[in-house]
Amino acid sequence: MNQKQEQKSNGTIVEALPNAMFRVVLDGAESPMIAYLSGKMRKFKIKVLIGDKVEVLLDPYGGKGRITRRM
């Protein structure tokens, strides 16, 4: 069986972009990355604001991340 390796990281929202996308600075990183809200966060209308601490599920190919939890 082929199991995916889920790599999670914590970060801080620094900028809000259109279409529920955000710039997130990960802990221990200097440059921001783009992340989008997960489907459950959209479904239950969980608000994410600038300065919030979030958990990001990183894409294994180095693209965008997915925000899965607000802390």
C-alpha positions in Angstrom: 0.0 0.0 0.0 1.1 3.5 -0.7 0.5 5.9 2.2 0.9 9.6 1.8 3.3 11.4 4.2 1.4 14.4 5.6 3.7 17.1 6.7 2.2 19.7 9.0 3.7 22.9 10.1 2.6 25.9 12.2 2.6 29.5 10.9 1.1 33.0 11.1 -1.2 34.7 8.6 0.5 37.9 7.3 -1.8 38.8 4.4 -5.4 38.0 3.2 -5.8 37.4 -0.6 -9.0 36.9 -2.7 -10.8 33.5 -2.8 -10.0 32.4 0.7 -6.2 32.4 0.1 -3.6 33.7 2.5 0.1 34.4 2.8 1.5 32.4 5.7 4.9 32.7 7.3 5.8 29.2 8.6 7.6 29.0 12.0 11.3 28.9 11.2 11.0 30.3 7.7 11.6 33.8 6.5 9.7 34.0 3.2 5.8 33.6 3.1 4.0 30.9 1.2 0.5 30.9 -0.2 -2.1 28.7 1.5 -5.8 28.2 1.0 -8.6 27.3 3.5 -9.6 23.6 3.7 -13.1 22.6 2.7 -14.3 22.0 6.3 -13.1 25.5 7.3 -15.1 27.0 4.4 -18.2 24.8 5.1 -18.4 25.8 8.8 -17.4 29.4 8.1 -14.4 29.5 10.4 -12.9 33.0 10.1 -9.2 33.5 9.7 -7.7 36.9 10.3 -4.3 38.5 9.9 -2.1 37.6 12.8 -3.8 34.3 13.6 -1.7 31.2 14.3 -2.7 28.3 12.0 -1.7 24.7 11.2 -0.8 24.2 7.5 -0.7 20.9 5.6 2.2 21.2 3.2 2.0 20.1 -0.4 4.6 17.3 -1.0 5.5 18.9 -4.3 6.3 22.3 -2.9 3.3 24.2 -4.1 0.5 25.8 -2.0 -0.3 24.7 1.5 -3.8 24.0 3.0 -4.9 25.7 6.2 -6.5 22.9 8.3 -6.8 24.5 11.8 -6.8 27.8 13.5 -5.1 27.9 16.9 
